[in-house]
Amino acid sequence: MKKVLAGGCFDMLHFGHISFLSEAKSHGDYLVVALESDENVRRMKGETRPIHSQIQRKAMLESLRFVDEVIALPPMKTDEEYAKLVADVQPGVIALTEGDGMEDKKRKHAAAVGAHVVVISKIHTPSTSQLAKLVGLE
């Protein structure tokens, strides 16, 4: 069985998320989603985020037929913590979105476990941040 690991905030599920996760699953048999903690989302996206708690975001992701497992991450601050996650999951593929600012680190994590990296093209659709502004949440 080939595991695919994908990660992110997935705060307000939108078409870009669905497209990314569906494409990620197509590269293996079992899709594992590493879901950022509320604390990390706040640090990355600002004090008004996340809009949905990690528990809510996990439930939304688990409802998607192509997501096989969601790992609710604790607050993580170091690259070593993410490297340990990858070592624990032992994916055959790590999926990321083009333009991912952590691509170099994710490639190192993949190499450490013998996985390969798949870069998935972004879909041109409003992001969670853009949607939050549109509906007056930010």
Sequence and secondary structure as in RCSB ss.txt:
>XXXX:A:sequence
MKKVLAGGCFDMLHFGHISFLSEAKSHGDYLVVALESDENVRRMKGETRPIHSQIQRKAMLESLRFVDEVIALPP
MKTDEEYAKLVADVQPGVIALTEGDGMEDKKRKHAAAVGAHVVVISKIHTPSTSQLAKLVGLE
>XXXX:A:secstr
  EEEEEE   S  HHHHHHHHHHHTTSSEEEEEE  HHHHHHHH TT  SS HHHHHHHHHTSTT  EEEE   
  SHHHHHHHHHHH  SEEEEETT TTHHHHHHHHHHHT EEEEE    S  HHHHHHHTT  
